[in-house]
Amino acid sequence: MSQVLPPVWTPELPDAPERHFCTDCGLSRTAKPKRCGQACQFIQPDYPALEARVHGRARRLPAPGEPGDDELFFGPHRQMLQASLKEPLAGAQWTGITTRIAQKLLETGEVDAVIAMAPHPDDPWRPLPVLVTRPEDMARCRGMRMGYAPLIALVEPALAMGHKRLAVIGIPCQIYALRAIQPELEREQGLEKLVVIGTPCSDNTTTERFHQFLALVSPRPQDVTYLEFRADYHVEIRMKGGAVRTIPFLQLPLSTLPPDFFPMTCRTCVDYTNVLSDITVGYMGGQGEQWLLVRNAQGQALLELLGDEVKTRAPGSAGARAGAVRGFLKNVERAAGGLPLRKMPNWLRPIVGWLMPRVGPRGLEFARARVEMKAVETVVHLRREAPARVKTMVPEHVVHLVRPYGLPRSSSEPS
């Protein structure tokens, strides 16, 4: 069947129903949209059960009075590494590890097809879910897209075409839904093998809103070809023609963005690190390189597929995160209460911008800080905007993460 289809294919999909807590992962566009009630990260997630099914065990939680190890922050994993391809791939966001793994899966015949994101033909920043069956076509999926895209809606059509061994590259809310319906796909639609390459995600927005952001950071937004939030507290921007510019986080015009620039789903996400993937490939814990979390045996096999194409080393960790997280919490509480963010004086910004990469949390400590920031953001916004959802949307590991910052469970929430 794959020989009579374009090697990079996406179907016509129905519109997604309008929902407040929805990132349009694609499940609501399938023939059985009611599965969202059991498979959505933003309704009643059960991370311990899915972690146990995917990895053989749930993450370790600390005993009372103990701080917990890195599984509390990042979920089950066998090892964490800093990594980069020895020969970076053209057009990749970093060096191309994610798409190279998928390419190798197709080259070796480990999977029949890969479901991933490619740029929309009308807008290179808009994500378009595609089904890829030829290794060379994975090059089309390199780079970062910004916006919502119904990735999971392609899984069942792919199975119907005869592609029973699939790899999927996705962000956490997409992968949660996929893992939740995986037993049904195996039982009823013949899924034989599922390989999941996950990328971290903390905040998303619509492609239209992202264009507004580009217009704030560049006088020629139409010429921006690359944007990356780096772990050294800078945003890197590349332009047509090859010019490169870096902007310290503190110089970003975030206070001018509308309050709903990031939707409530992204402000209440409890899975920054894509815990249900076989391998997570991101940036947070890497210092100038990518950060890999090898989560299970299948994830280990994915890393080994790269062979000597990849160089790895142990990630570093430096600085202390507590002060940064507390400052973030105060701003989130002000914003959630409708108060303006506290702005740093302009004369101080360059000084602090110089200090942060040198004395702020770096490496794994930076990653821990970001995970804690997402946890406190989740609790603050849910308690204010949708308090009835706290008991169903906030898993136990998030309770542990926010407790050091004075956010214990309230009397109305389950213990």
C-alpha positions as CSV (number, residue, x, y, z in Angstrom):
1,M,0.0,0.0,0.0
2,S,2.8,2.4,0.8
3,Q,4.0,2.2,-2.8
4,V,0.9,3.8,-4.2
5,L,0.9,6.7,-1.7
6,P,3.1,9.8,-1.6
7,P,6.1,9.0,0.7
8,V,5.1,12.0,2.8
9,W,1.4,11.9,3.3
10,T,-1.3,13.6,5.4
11,P,-5.0,13.0,5.2
12,E,-7.9,15.4,5.1
13,L,-9.1,15.6,8.7
14,P,-12.4,16.8,10.3
15,D,-12.4,19.9,12.4
16,A,-11.7,19.5,16.1
17,P,-14.5,20.2,18.5
18,E,-14.2,23.4,20.5
19,R,-12.9,22.6,24.0
20,H,-11.4,24.8,26.7
21,F,-8.7,22.3,27.8
22,C,-7.5,20.9,24.5
23,T,-4.3,21.0,22.5
24,D,-5.8,19.3,19.5
25,C,-3.6,16.2,19.8
26,G,-5.8,14.6,17.1
27,L,-7.8,12.1,19.1
28,S,-10.9,14.2,19.0
29,R,-10.7,14.1,15.1
30,T,-10.8,10.3,15.0
31,A,-13.8,8.1,14.5
32,K,-14.2,7.7,18.2
33,P,-13.7,11.2,19.7
34,K,-15.3,10.1,23.0
35,R,-12.1,8.4,23.9
36,C,-10.8,11.8,25.0
37,G,-12.6,11.2,28.2
38,Q,-10.3,8.4,29.1
39,A,-7.2,9.3,27.1
40,C,-6.6,13.1,27.6
41,Q,-3.8,14.4,29.8
42,F,-6.1,17.3,30.8
43,I,-9.1,15.3,32.1
44,Q,-8.0,12.5,34.4
45,P,-4.5,11.4,33.7
46,D,-3.0,8.3,35.4
47,Y,0.7,8.6,35.0
48,P,1.7,5.8,37.5
49,A,-0.4,3.3,35.5
50,L,0.9,4.3,32.1
51,E,4.5,4.6,33.3
52,A,4.3,1.1,34.7
53,R,2.8,-0.2,31.5
54,V,5.4,1.5,29.2
55,H,8.5,1.3,31.4
56,G,7.8,-1.6,33.7
57,R,7.5,0.7,36.8
58,A,6.2,4.1,37.8
59,R,8.6,6.8,38.8
60,R,10.1,6.7,42.3
61,L,8.5,9.1,44.7
62,P,10.3,10.3,47.8
63,A,9.5,9.2,51.3
64,P,8.1,11.8,53.7
65,G,10.7,14.4,54.5
66,E,13.1,13.3,51.7
67,P,13.8,15.5,48.6
68,G,13.6,12.7,46.0
69,D,16.0,11.9,43.2
70,D,15.8,12.9,39.5
71,E,13.0,10.5,38.7
72,L,10.7,12.8,40.7
73,F,11.5,15.5,38.2
74,F,12.0,13.6,34.9
75,G,10.2,10.3,35.3
76,P,11.5,6.8,34.8
77,H,14.8,6.6,33.0
78,R,17.8,4.3,32.6
79,Q,20.3,7.0,31.9
80,M,20.6,10.7,31.0
81,L,23.2,12.0,28.6
82,Q,24.4,15.1,26.8
83,A,24.6,14.2,23.1
84,S,25.2,15.6,19.6
85,L,25.7,14.1,16.2
86,K,29.3,14.2,15.1
87,E,28.1,15.5,11.8
88,P,25.1,17.8,12.3
89,L,22.4,17.5,9.8
90,A,21.5,20.6,7.7
91,G,18.2,22.2,8.8
92,A,18.1,20.5,12.1
93,Q,17.0,22.4,15.2
94,W,20.1,21.2,17.1
95,T,22.2,18.5,15.3
96,G,19.3,16.2,14.2
97,I,19.3,13.4,16.6
98,T,15.5,13.0,16.7
99,T,15.0,12.8,12.9
100,R,18.1,10.7,12.5
101,I,16.8,8.1,14.8
102,A,13.6,7.9,12.9
103,Q,15.5,7.8,9.6
104,K,17.6,4.8,10.9
105,L,14.4,3.0,12.0
106,L,13.2,3.2,8.4
107,E,16.6,2.3,6.9
108,T,16.9,-0.8,9.0
109,G,13.2,-1.8,8.5
110,E,12.5,-1.6,12.2
111,V,9.3,0.3,11.4
112,D,7.0,0.6,8.3
113,A,6.3,4.3,8.7
114,V,7.0,7.3,10.9
115,I,4.4,9.8,12.0
116,A,5.9,13.2,12.6
117,M,5.6,17.0,11.9
118,A,6.7,18.8,8.8
119,P,6.3,22.4,7.8
120,H,3.0,23.4,6.2
121,P,3.3,24.4,2.6
122,D,1.7,27.7,3.3
123,D,3.7,28.6,6.4
124,P,7.0,27.0,7.4
125,W,6.2,27.7,11.1
126,R,2.9,25.9,11.0
127,P,3.2,22.1,12.0
128,L,1.6,19.6,9.6
129,P,1.3,16.0,10.7
130,V,2.7,13.6,8.1
131,L,3.2,9.9,7.5
132,V,6.8,9.2,6.2
133,T,7.7,5.9,4.6
134,R,11.1,6.6,3.0
135,P,14.2,7.4,5.1
136,E,15.3,10.3,2.9
137,D,12.0,12.1,3.5
138,M,12.7,12.5,7.2
139,A,14.8,15.5,6.2
140,R,11.5,17.3,5.6
141,C,10.7,17.0,9.3
142,R,13.8,18.7,10.7
143,G,13.4,21.9,12.7
144,M,11.0,23.4,15.0
145,R,7.3,24.2,14.3
146,M,5.0,26.2,16.6
147,G,1.3,25.6,16.9
148,Y,-1.2,22.8,17.3
149,A,-1.4,19.8,15.0
150,P,-3.6,16.7,15.2
151,L,-0.7,14.2,15.1
152,I,-2.6,11.3,16.7
153,A,-5.3,11.4,14.0
154,L,-2.8,9.8,11.6
155,V,-2.3,6.7,13.6
156,E,-5.4,4.8,12.7
157,P,-5.3,5.7,9.0
158,A,-1.6,4.4,9.0
159,L,-2.7,1.1,10.5
160,A,-5.5,0.8,8.0
161,M,-3.0,1.2,5.2
162,G,-1.1,-1.8,6.5
163,H,1.7,0.0,8.4
164,K,1.5,-2.1,11.6
165,R,4.9,-1.1,12.9
166,L,5.0,2.6,13.7
167,A,7.3,5.2,15.1
168,V,5.8,8.4,16.4
169,I,7.6,11.7,17.2
170,G,5.5,13.9,19.4
171,I,5.1,16.3,22.3
172,P,3.8,15.1,25.7
173,C,0.0,15.8,25.3
174,Q,0.1,13.9,22.0
175,I,2.1,11.0,23.5
176,Y,-0.1,10.6,26.6
177,A,-3.2,10.1,24.4
178,L,-1.3,7.7,22.1
179,R,-0.1,5.6,25.0
180,A,-3.6,5.6,26.5
181,I,-5.2,4.1,23.4
182,Q,-2.2,1.8,22.6
183,P,-3.8,-1.4,24.0
184,E,-6.9,-0.7,21.9
185,L,-4.8,-0.2,18.8
186,E,-3.0,-3.5,19.4
187,R,-6.1,-5.4,20.2
188,E,-8.5,-4.1,17.5
189,Q,-6.4,-2.6,14.7
190,G,-3.3,-4.8,14.6
191,L,-0.6,-2.5,15.9
192,E,2.4,-4.8,16.2
193,K,5.1,-2.3,17.3
194,L,5.1,1.3,18.5
195,V,8.3,3.3,18.9
196,V,7.9,6.7,20.6
197,I,10.5,9.4,20.3
198,G,9.4,12.3,22.5
199,T,10.4,15.9,22.6
200,P,9.9,18.0,25.7
201,C,7.4,20.8,25.7
202,S,6.4,23.4,28.2
203,D,4.5,26.1,26.4
204,N,2.9,26.1,23.0
205,T,0.6,28.6,21.3
206,T,-1.1,29.1,18.0
207,T,1.0,29.7,14.9
208,E,-0.7,33.0,14.5
209,R,0.3,34.1,18.0
210,F,3.8,32.9,17.4
211,H,4.0,35.2,14.4
212,Q,3.1,38.0,16.7
213,F,6.0,37.0,19.0
214,L,8.4,36.9,16.0
215,A,7.4,40.5,15.1
216,L,8.3,41.6,18.6
217,V,11.8,40.1,18.5
218,S,12.8,40.9,15.0
219,P,12.3,43.9,12.7
220,R,12.1,41.4,9.8
221,P,10.0,38.5,11.2
222,Q,9.4,37.2,7.7
223,D,13.1,36.5,7.4
224,V,13.4,34.4,10.6
225,T,14.3,30.8,9.8
226,Y,15.2,29.5,13.2
227,L,14.4,30.2,16.8
228,E,15.5,28.3,19.9
229,F,15.3,28.9,23.6
230,R,18.7,27.7,24.9
231,A,19.7,26.5,28.3
232,D,22.2,29.4,28.6
233,Y,19.4,31.8,29.1
234,H,19.4,33.1,25.5
235,V,17.2,32.8,22.5
236,E,19.0,32.2,19.3
237,I,17.5,33.6,16.1
238,R,18.8,32.9,12.6
239,M,17.8,34.9,9.5
240,K,17.7,34.3,5.8
241,G,21.2,35.0,4.5
242,G,22.9,33.5,7.5
243,A,22.8,36.2,10.2
244,V,22.6,35.0,13.7
245,R,21.4,36.9,16.8
246,T,21.1,35.9,20.4
247,I,18.8,37.7,22.9
248,P,19.0,37.2,26.7
249,F,15.8,35.9,28.2
250,L,15.5,39.1,30.2
251,Q,15.5,41.2,27.1
252,L,12.5,39.3,25.6
253,P,9.3,41.4,25.4
254,L,7.3,38.8,27.2
255,S,5.4,41.4,29.3
256,T,3.8,42.8,26.1
257,L,2.3,39.5,25.1
258,P,-1.5,39.2,25.7
259,P,-2.5,37.2,28.9
260,D,-3.8,34.3,26.9
261,F,-0.8,34.0,24.6
262,F,-0.1,30.7,26.2
263,P,-3.4,28.8,26.6
264,M,-4.6,27.3,29.9
265,T,-3.6,23.8,28.8
266,C,0.1,24.8,28.5
267,R,0.0,26.7,31.7
268,T,-1.3,23.6,33.5
269,C,0.8,20.9,31.8
270,V,2.3,18.3,34.2
271,D,4.6,16.5,31.8
272,Y,7.3,18.7,30.5
273,T,9.8,15.9,29.9
274,N,7.5,13.5,27.8
275,V,7.7,10.7,30.4
276,L,5.8,8.2,28.3
277,S,8.3,8.2,25.4
278,D,10.9,5.5,24.9
279,I,13.5,8.2,24.6
280,T,13.2,11.9,25.2
281,V,15.3,14.2,23.1
282,G,15.4,17.8,24.2
283,Y,17.7,20.7,25.4
284,M,17.0,21.5,29.0
285,G,19.6,19.4,30.7
286,G,22.2,19.9,28.1
287,Q,24.8,22.7,28.1
288,G,25.3,23.5,24.4
289,E,24.2,20.0,23.4
290,Q,21.0,18.0,23.4
291,W,19.8,16.1,26.5
292,L,18.7,12.5,26.2
293,L,16.6,10.5,28.6
294,V,16.8,6.9,27.7
295,R,13.7,5.5,29.5
296,N,13.5,1.8,28.7
297,A,15.0,-1.0,26.7
298,Q,13.5,0.2,23.5
299,G,14.8,3.6,24.1
300,Q,18.3,2.1,24.6
301,A,18.0,0.3,21.3
302,L,17.1,3.6,19.6
303,L,20.2,5.3,20.9
304,E,22.3,2.3,19.8
305,L,20.9,2.6,16.3
306,L,23.0,5.8,15.9
307,G,26.2,3.9,16.6
308,D,29.3,6.0,16.3
309,E,27.4,8.8,14.6
310,V,26.6,10.3,18.1
311,K,28.9,11.5,20.8
312,T,27.7,11.4,24.4
313,R,28.8,12.4,27.9
314,A,27.3,12.7,31.3
315,P,25.3,15.9,31.8
316,G,26.6,18.5,34.2
317,S,24.8,20.4,36.9
318,A,25.6,23.7,38.6
319,G,24.0,26.6,40.5
320,A,20.9,26.5,42.7
321,R,17.3,26.7,41.4
322,A,15.3,27.6,44.5
323,G,15.6,31.4,44.3
324,A,14.7,31.3,40.5
325,V,11.7,29.1,41.1
326,R,10.4,31.3,44.0
327,G,10.7,34.4,41.9
328,F,8.8,32.7,39.1
329,L,6.1,31.6,41.5
330,K,5.6,35.2,42.7
331,N,5.1,36.4,39.1
332,V,2.8,33.6,38.3
333,E,0.6,34.4,41.4
334,R,0.5,38.1,40.3
335,A,-0.4,37.2,36.7
336,A,-3.0,34.7,37.8
337,G,-4.5,37.4,40.0
338,G,-4.7,39.8,37.1
339,L,-1.8,42.0,38.4
340,P,1.0,43.2,36.2
341,L,4.2,41.4,36.3
342,R,7.0,43.0,38.3
343,K,9.4,44.4,35.7
344,M,13.1,44.6,36.2
345,P,14.6,48.1,35.6
346,N,16.1,48.4,32.2
347,W,19.5,49.3,33.5
348,L,19.7,46.1,35.6
349,R,18.7,43.7,32.8
350,P,22.1,43.5,31.1
351,I,23.8,42.9,34.4
352,V,21.5,40.1,35.5
353,G,21.5,38.7,31.9
354,W,25.3,38.5,32.2
355,L,25.1,36.8,35.6
356,M,22.4,34.2,34.9
357,P,24.5,31.9,32.6
358,R,27.3,32.1,35.1
359,V,25.6,31.7,38.5
360,G,22.1,30.6,37.8
361,P,21.0,27.0,37.6
362,R,22.7,25.2,34.7
363,G,22.6,21.7,33.2
364,L,20.4,19.3,35.1
365,E,19.8,22.0,37.8
366,F,18.3,24.2,35.0
367,A,16.1,21.3,33.9
368,R,14.9,20.7,37.5
369,A,14.1,24.4,37.8
370,R,12.0,24.4,34.7
371,V,10.1,21.3,35.8
372,E,9.4,22.9,39.2
373,M,8.3,26.1,37.5
374,K,5.8,24.2,35.4
375,A,4.5,22.4,38.5
376,V,3.9,25.6,40.5
377,E,2.4,27.3,37.4
378,T,0.0,24.3,37.0
379,V,-1.2,24.4,40.6
380,V,-1.6,28.2,40.8
381,H,-3.6,28.5,37.6
382,L,-5.8,25.5,38.2
383,R,-6.7,26.7,41.7
384,R,-7.7,30.0,40.4
385,E,-9.3,29.1,37.0
386,A,-10.6,25.6,37.5
387,P,-10.3,24.4,41.1
388,A,-12.6,21.4,40.5
389,R,-10.0,20.0,38.2
390,V,-7.1,20.0,40.7
391,K,-7.9,16.7,42.2
392,T,-8.1,15.0,38.8
393,M,-5.4,16.8,36.8
394,V,-2.6,17.1,39.3
395,P,-0.7,13.8,39.8
396,E,1.1,12.9,43.0
397,H,4.6,13.7,41.7
398,V,3.5,17.3,41.1
399,V,2.3,17.6,44.7
400,H,5.9,16.6,45.8
401,L,7.4,19.2,43.4
402,V,5.4,22.2,44.6
403,R,5.5,21.4,48.4
404,P,8.9,23.0,49.0
405,Y,7.5,26.3,47.6
406,G,4.6,26.5,50.1
407,L,1.9,25.0,47.8
408,P,0.7,22.0,49.8
409,R,-2.7,20.5,49.0
410,S,-5.6,22.6,50.2
411,S,-8.2,21.1,52.5
412,S,-10.6,20.6,49.6
413,E,-8.1,18.5,47.6
414,P,-7.5,14.8,48.1
415,S,-4.5,13.9,50.2
